[in-house]
Amino acid sequence: MAVAALSPARALRRPRHLDLRAVLGVVLMLFTIAGSLVVWSALSDTRAVLVATRDVPAGAVLSSGDVSITHLRLDDSVYQAAVPADTVASLVGKQLAEPVHAHQILVQSQLNPRAPLAPGQVAMTIPMSAENAGGGEIRAGDSVEVFQTVNKGKPESKTTVVLPRVVVYSLGYDQQSTVINSGASATGTAPGGVLKSITLVVTQDQASALALAKWNSELDLVLLPPQQAPDGH
């Protein structure tokens, strides 16, 4: 049987030991990877929504400091009711229809769909039928031109412009009216019923002119195209 010769160098070699620093580095790396996977998995199951950073009363105009973005696990029905985070830029400047509280998820129903009135503006309501309002095609936020006709049906009748361009604030409908025809354009019907009034955003001077025309003539509204931004060139 062959016997290996033991040289002095081999006889004096130290036994091998594990490098604790290398082992610790590997363990830390594994923990880091595992933590990243956990975070990634959690974020992939969440949805970005807006929450209030403080209490804001109804009627207040939202600022950028009133809301923040958070990620939460929400089912489809809750997420559809919430305000998604990607709308935060367009949310600033909108008015609240209901109060919100700090750390509460902001929901669509808390937002006023109408833009708040600016200083010097008032909202004035005039009686209006679909026949006199573009066949019922006018909606809140549209720009309209207001005409008045005096002495209607007489040779001396005359039509003039009362307000060249104003914005529709809201529309009022007769909730009790029932219309058999399903064509909304022909009848002026909407989910709220038959059109009976329109509220316009006007200045104090425009309100005086509109009130005078309202009580002394017949009014018509004409739908206008959106106003073009001025050319910067």
Helices and strands as residue ranges (DSSP letters): H 8-11, H 20-44, E 47-52, G 64-66, E 67-72, H 76-81, G 85-87, H 88-91, G 108-110, E 121-127, G 130-132, G 134-136, E 143-150, E 158-174, H 184-187, E 189-190, E 193-203, H 204-216, E 218-223
